[in-house]
Amino acid sequence: MNLVAFSIRTKGAHNFTRRLGTVFTRFGVSETPIRHALHSIIDSLRQYNAAPTFFIPAVVLDRHPELIYEIAHDGTEIGIHGYVHNDYRTLSKGEQYKQTEHAISVFQKNKIPYQGFRNPYLGWTEDSLDVFASLGFNYESNVAVLHDVVDLNTYSPLLQSGYAKSLELFQAAPCSIYALRPFFEGALLRIPTSIPDDEMLFDRLRITNPWEVGHIWSLVMQRVYDRGGLYTLNFHPERGDLCKSALDMLLSYARSRPLPVWVTRIGDVAQWWREHSAFRLTITSLGSDRWQVEATCTPRATLVARHLAVEDQPVTPWYGSDVCVQSHRFTVKATSCPCIGVSLQTPQEVLDFLYEQGYPVVRCSEDEAHNYAMYLDEPEGLGTTREKQAKLRNALVQQIEALDKPFVYFGCWPHDSRAALAISGDIDSVTVQDFFLRILEVFRHK
Ligand SMILES: [Zn+2]
């Protein structure tokens, strides 16, 4: 299927015709308008000591190497967005491998470092994960989390159906505490991305006021902050001016939260998550309801304590009634061990999962269960299918985050941050020519 047919199927004929009309206002025949849009986003983020992540198809990079080199040199992370802008769900595993390998060689030829892959249309398959892992990607960013913050009833049925088509295309999962965290599949890290994206708001729902979009993005930020997760915003820089005001509003909202929000690039999130998943807590009884806590972690770790008294180190207020402990070795007073007890028959994969989330774990028998903040007996492990695993992982994280007992754990983000915000965009085209070449390129690489 070519881009025209694909776009008509997914966007609807009227949306496609409308989009075509906007091409000439969003792109120029030169790189100037997009260069301007990219720099204005980079400048907005610089005020927060942060930088964006942009994904670009290899053929587009190959036509605009200086522009991409220029922004990469400025601190922007560049990721791979396919060899051409096609949907991997229409390709065999062999073809996915070949095209990904080609894309890598174009990035290498142009000396653009990369560590992540995001598919056009977020169109990943099980095969894609194997391909990304075998080609050595650090992460992929395709798992879409839906933030249900738009009141669709206020839009016409026609606009609602366009929005619904996007939802279907992106295979989005509902928002939950766990859905907002990165996760490992083998060696590959999967970093969730968020929808609605700019296209769904500006093009599908035809919101023309950037302040309205900024308000929606801020609502998403509030939800993510409350759940302590990652908000990966995704937009297309060709909507630069519209997105810029909305982006500035979001960034200023994030900064105004009571606790820090870590504004960062997706690649930095990936590196952090690998670092964080290796952290460990050792808790030893000192008798008389006192416990020695020893953290094995890097200096930027966030150490959180709940419902207990830290005796010998300073603490600062954190989220809810939790506090941050400003030391990696401290003594606490608590009526039970501030740790999760796990039964002897529970397989190691459950412990590994809990460690990855930053929770302290110790093996114990059922008789000792009452000595711990929580006791887990999961002899079947995390389940054999992707759906079962997601359900159980979700339930576990939710249960642990709601614990009403003495507990110590690592926060998800560095430097006492409550949440993380990664600003990302897909540079699908740089010029009008790129936009029309996409049709040919996708047709050639079916
Ligand atoms: Zn794209």
Residues whose N, C-alpha, C, O or C-beta is under 5 A from the ligand:
A	BS01	ZN	P120 Y121 D426 D428
